[in-house]
Amino acid sequence: MKQIFKYLAWLVLAVVVLLVVVAVACFKPLDTTPYRETSFYKRELDAIEQTVPYASNDTGVINVGWASVNLLPPFGTPIAIDAKRGGKYFEGVHDSIYVRAFVFKQGNKKIGYVSADLLIIPPLVTKMFDSLLVKEGFDTRNIYFTATHTHTSIGAWHNSYVGEIFAGKYDSRIPAFIAQKISGAILAAEKNCTPAKIGYGEFATQHLVYNRLVHDSGRVDSMLRIVKIEKDNGQRAAMVVFSAHCTVFHENLMSLSGDWAGIMMTDLNKMGKINFSCYSAGEVGSHGPFEFVKNQEAEALYMAYGVGNLVLDSFDSIPTAYCRSMNMLHVPLYLREPDLRVTPHIAIRPWLFKKLFGDEHVYINTFRIGDIEFEGSPCDFSGELIGPIDSVAKSKKLHLIVTSFNGGYIGYVTDSRWYGLNTYETRTMGWFGPGNGDYLSEVMMRLM
C-alpha cells in the first residue's frame, strides 16, 4: 500500500511539474510598459524619419481613372466571417461583390486606390503586389488598399489556425484569384485616366451609426466623408467613407453580399448623378450600423438608402478644383510583442500567438491628393480615436479620412480607456497591449 501511495505522489508531482512547465511556456504577465518607453516606439520614429515619400515632381493636372471588376469566383468557397457558418460554401449571390479601383496619374507617377467587397484585404494578397504589377509601375508603395468589411463575402484566404476560423478552410486559389481581380481593376482604371477636378465634403449623419462597444458612454464618429471627382468629359465619381460596420447580414446569410454598402453603391450608380461610386470602411472599430429594424433585409435597405441619399443630396454642394500635388507614404508599423489576454493580467506567449494567428509584417500608409489626406490602418480602427488626429489635420489645413484594412491585420485598435473591458473588441481582438490606440494615433499624426 505504501508503495502505491509513493507512486501516486510521484505521479501527482510529475503532473504538477508538467502543468507548471506548460504554463510558463505558454503564458506570461501582460506587458504594461508605456509605449513611449519601448524599443518598438523608437524604431517607429526612426522609420517615419527615414521614409521617402512616393511623390510626383510634376506640377501638371492630375488625371484620374476608375473601374470595377466582379469578384465572384468560378468555384465554391466558405464565407468570411465563417465562425458560425461551419465551413459551408456560399449558396448563391444575394447581391454582386466587386473590386473597385481608382488610378491617379501625374507625369510619370501614379497611385492606385483599391476597395474590395471583402472582410479585409488579405495579407497574402497584399504580398503578391510586391511583384505582380511591377512591370506596370505598381507595387505596395503606391497602391492604397481598403475593403468594405462586408461579413458576407468570399473566404478561404488566410493560412493559419485562427485565420481558418474567421475565413474558412484555406484555399491557395483564393488569394491568387483576388490578386488577379485587383490587378485587372487597377489596369482598367489606368486606361481611362483623364484630367479631373477633385473636392472633399463631410456631412453629419443621424441614426446611421452608434458606438457598439460602450454605447452612450463613448464617442461616435458620425461624419460621412466624400471625395468628389469630376472629369473634364463630364463623368463623376464618389469615394465614400463611413464608420458603420457592414454587419447587417453577418452569419445568418449563406449567399454572397456586399451588405448595406454594396446595395448602396449599386443604387448610387443607377441614379444618374454619379457614374461610379466606391465605398471604403472608415474607422469601424467600436462602431456599428444603427439598428432601425430587426428584419435584416429591411435594415440593409435602411442603411443603404440612409447613407446613399445623403451622398446624393450633398454631392452637388461639394466644390472641386484641379489638384497638382499627390504623394504616398508607406511605413512599416512596429508593435510590441502580441499580448492576447486570457485574464486581465496574463497573456499567451508570442510564439503561441504566432502559431495560432500567423506572423505578419504590417505597415501604415498615407495617400495625399491636394489637401485630402487618407491614412490607412491595418486593423479595425476605432472611430473614438479620430478627434485628436483630425485636429492635427485641420491645423495643417488638411481634410482627414482614416480607413481600415490596408492589407495587413492586427485586430481591433480601440480607445485606451476601454482596454480593461472583457469584451470581444478589447479582450478577444485586442492583440497588442495597452495604449495601442494612442500609439497608432500618434503615428498617424506624425505622418502628417
N, C-alpha and C positions, 0 to 999 in steps of 0.2 A: 504493500500500500504506500509506504514511504517513497518507494522508487517511482510509483505513478505520479504522486504529488510533485516529486522532483522534476519529472519530465514535463508535467503541466506548467510548473513555474517557469522552466526554461522556455517553453513554448509561448507563454504569455509575455515573457521578457523579449523574446525574438519578435513577436508581433508588435509590441510597443516600440522597439527599436526601429523596425521597418516602417511603422507609421510616422515616427519622428523623421526618419531619413526622407521619406516621401514628402512630408510636409515641408521640410527645409528645402528640398529640391524643387518643389512646385510652387511654393508661396513665399512672399516676402512682405515686410512692412511697406505701407504706402509711402511713396516719396512725396514729401510736402515741402521740399526746398523751393523757396520763391524763385520763379523762373528767371528773374534778372540776375540771380546768383549762380546760374547753371552754365555749364560749358556749351550746351546747345544754343543758348541765347547769344553768347559771344560769337559762335560760329555763324549764326544767322546774320548778325550785324555785319560781320566781315563779308558774307556773301552778298548782302544788299549793297555794300560799299563798292564791291568789285564787279557787280553786274553791269554789263554794257547793253544798253537798250538796242533792240532791233528797231531801227528808225530810218525814215527816208530823209535824205538831204535835199530832195526836190521841193520846190515851192509851188508846183502846179496844182490844179484842182484834183481832188481825189475822185477816182472812178469807183463805182460800186456795181456789183452784180449779185444775183441771188438765184437759188434753185432748190428744189426738193426732190428726194428720191424715196420711193416706197420701201419700207423696212420689213415687209412680210417675207419670212424665209420660205424656201421651197420644200422645207421639211419640218417636222414637228419639234417643239422644244417645250420644256416646262415654262411656267410663267414666273417672272420675278415681280413681287416677292412670292417665294414658294413655300414659306414656313408652314402655312396651314392648307396648302393645296396638295400636299402629299406626293410631289414629283410628277403629277399628271400633266400631260401635254395640253396645250391650248386646244379648244374645241371649235374654234371659229373666229370670226372677226366682228367685234361689236362696232368699232369704227377704225379706220385705217391708221397705221402708225408710219411715221416718216423720219427721215433725216432732213433737216433744213440747214442751208449754208449761205453765208454771205462771203464775198471777197471784196476787200478794199485795196485799191491799187493806186500808187503814186510813184511815178518814174519807174525805177527798176525794183521797187519794194512792193510787197503785197502781204496782206494779213487775212487769214481765214477766220471766220466766226461760225461755229457749228452748234446746233442744238438738235438733240435726238430724242425721240419718244422712247426713252429708256429710264430705268430706275436710276442708274448712274452711267457715266461714260466708263466702261470697264478698264481697269489699268492695263490689262493685256492688249486691249485695242489701242490705247494711247502709245504703248511702246512700239507698236508697228509703224507709227508715223515717224520714228527716227530714221526710217529708210524707205517707207512706202512711196512717198511723193517727193523725195529729194530731187529727182531729176526735173520735176515740175516746179521746184522752188519752194516747197512747203515741208516743214517738219514741226516738231513740238515747240520750237522757238517762236513760230509765227502762226500757230493755229490756236485759237481761243475756244476751248471746249466747254459746253454746257449741256444739261439734259433737262427735260421737263419734269422728271422724277415720277412719272406715272408708275403706279404699283401693279400695272396690269399689262406689261409688255414682255417681250421675249427674255428668257433667262439662259442658263447653262454657260455663262461666260466667265466664271471665277473658279480656278482650280485650287480650292482649299476646302477644309472641312466645314468651316463656318460659311464660306462662300457658297457651298452647295446647299446649306440650309436656307440661305436667302434667295439663291438664283437657280436652284435645282442642279441635278447631276451635270457635271461639266461635259461639254461637247466642244472639241477643238475647232469644229467648223463654224461655231457661232462668232467668236472674236474675229476670225478672218472674214466672215460674211459682213459683220458690222463695219469693219475697217474698209472693206470694198465699197459699201454703200456710202460711207462718209467721203471716201475719195471721189466717188462719182459725183456727189453733190458739190464738192469743192470745185472740181474741174468744170462742171457745168455752169456753176456760178461765175467762174472766171471768164468764161466765153462770152457772157453778156454784160461785162463791165463797161459802163458808160458814165460820163460826168453826172454828178448828182449833188443836190443840196441836202444837208443833214441838220436836224434840230432835235431838241430834247424837251420833254414835258413830264411833270409829275403831278399826280392828282390824288386827293384823299378819297378813300372809299368808306362806305358804311355797310356793316352787316355782310362782309365778304370774307373776313379773316378774323381769327381770335387766337389768344395765347392758350394753346392746348396743354402746356406744361404746368403753369401755375394760375391760369385763368386771370381773374381780376387782380391778383397780387403782382402781376408782371406787366411789362410794357408790350405794346403791339406796334409793329411797323405796318401801317395800313396803306402806305403810299403805292399807287400804281405808277410804274415808270415806263415811259415810251420813248424810243428813238424813232424819229420820223425821217424817212429817206424819200426824196423826190428826184427822179431822174429828169434830165432835160427832155426826154421823149414823152414825158407825162406819166410814166408808171410810178407807183408809190408803194412803199413797203413800211411795215411797222415791226419793230423789235420790242416785244412786250416782256416785262419782268415784274413778277409779283411774288409775295411771300407766303401764299397759302399752299400747303401740300396738295399734290394731286392724289388724294386718297379717298375719293368718294366711293369707288368700287372695291378696291382692296381685294381681300381673298374671296369674296362672295361671287366673283365673276370669273368664268373659265374661258372667256373669249378675250382676244387682244383688244386693247383700248388705250387711247391717249388720255383717258379720263376727261375731266371737265375742260382742261386746257386744249386737248385735241379737238373736242367738239367746238370750242370757241374759235380756234384757228380756221377750221373748215367753214364755219358760219361767216367769219370776217371776210374770207376770200370770196364768198358768194354775194356779198352786199354791194359790190361795185366801187366803193370808195377807196378800198385798199386792194392792190393787186396781189400782194404777198405778205403774209403775217407769220411771225415766228415768236414762240414763247419760250422763255428760259426760267427755270426755278431760281428765285432770288434767295433771300435768307429765310429758308423754310424751316430751319430748326426751331422748335418751340411753337411754330405757327401752323394752324390747321384751317381748312375751309370752313367757313361759318355754316353750321347745320341749320338750314331753314326748314327742312322737312326730312323725315326718316326714310322715305322711299328713295332708293339710290338713283334711279333714272331721273326722277324729278329734281333731286338735289344736284345732279350733274348739270342739268339744264339751268337750274337756278344760278350756279356758279358761272357756267359758260356765258349765259346771257348777261349776268351782272357785270362781269369783267368786260365782256365784248362790247356791250352797249356803252360803257364808259370810254372805251377806246374810240368807238365811232363818234360819240358826242364830243370828244376832246380833240380829235385828230386835226381838224381844220385850224384849231386855235394855236397849234404848235408852230412857231416861226422856224424857218430853215435858212441856211446860208451855205455857200461853198466852204468846205474845210480844206486847209492847206497844210495840215500837220497831222501826223499819226506816228505812234510808236507802240512797242510792246516790250514788257519786261517778263522774264521767265527766271525765277529764283528758286533754288532748292529750299525746301522747308525742313529745318532741323527740329526735332522734337525730343522730349525726354523719353526714357525707356517706357514702353507701354505699361500702364497701370490699370488693368482690368480688375476691378474690386470684387471680392467675394464677401467681404464685410466692410464696414466703414473704414477700417484701418489696415486691412490685409488685401493684397493683390496677387494675382498669379505672376510667376516669374516671366521675364521677356522671352526666354526660349520656348516656353509652353504657349505663350500668346502667338508667337510666330509660327509654331507648329500648327495651331488651330486656324489662324487667320491668314497666314502668309506674311511675307516681309516685303513691303513696298517702299520705294523711294518716291516721296511726294514733293510737290512744288506748289508755289503760289505765283500767280501771274496777273499782269495788268494789260489792258488794251485801252489806249487813249487815242481818241479821234477828236480833234479840235479841243473843246472844253468838256468833253464827255469822258469820264473815267470808269471803265469796267474793271472790277477787281474779282478775280476768280479764286475760289477756295476749294480744297479737296475734301469736302465734308458737307453735312447738314449744318450750315452756318446759321446761328440764331438771329432772328430779327430784333431781339432785345439788345443786340450789340451795335446796331447801326448808328445810334445817335452820336457818340464821340467821333467816329470815323467820318460821318457826314459833316460834322462841324469843321474838321480839318479840311475836307474837300471844299466847303464853302469859303473858308478863309483863303484858299488858293484859287477861288473863282472857278471851281470845277463842279460839274454835275456827277454825282457818285451813283454807280449801280454795282451792287455786290451780288455775285451769282455763286451758286453751289455746284459741286460735281464737275470739277475742271479736269478730270482724267485720273485722279488718284482718290483714295478714300480713307479717312481716319476717324470715321464715326461722327457723332454729334459734338459740336462745339457750342456750348451754352454759356449763359451768364454765370460768372463765378459765384454769384450769390446762391445759386441753386445746386452747386456741386455736391453737397452733402445729402441731397434728396435721394431716396431709394426708389427711383423711377426708371422706366425704360430709357429715356433720353439721357439721364445723368449717370445712372449706375451701369446698366447693361451696355449702353452705347457710348459712354464717356470714357475713352480708352487712354488718354494721355495726361492724366493727372490734373490736380487743381491749378487754376489760373490759366488754362489753355485758351479760354475765350479772350482774356485780357492780352495774352501773348499774340494770338493771331490778329487781334485788333491793332496792336502796336505795330506789327509787321506791315499791315495794310497802310497804316498812317505813314510809316517811314518810306514805303514805296512811293507814296505821293510826293 
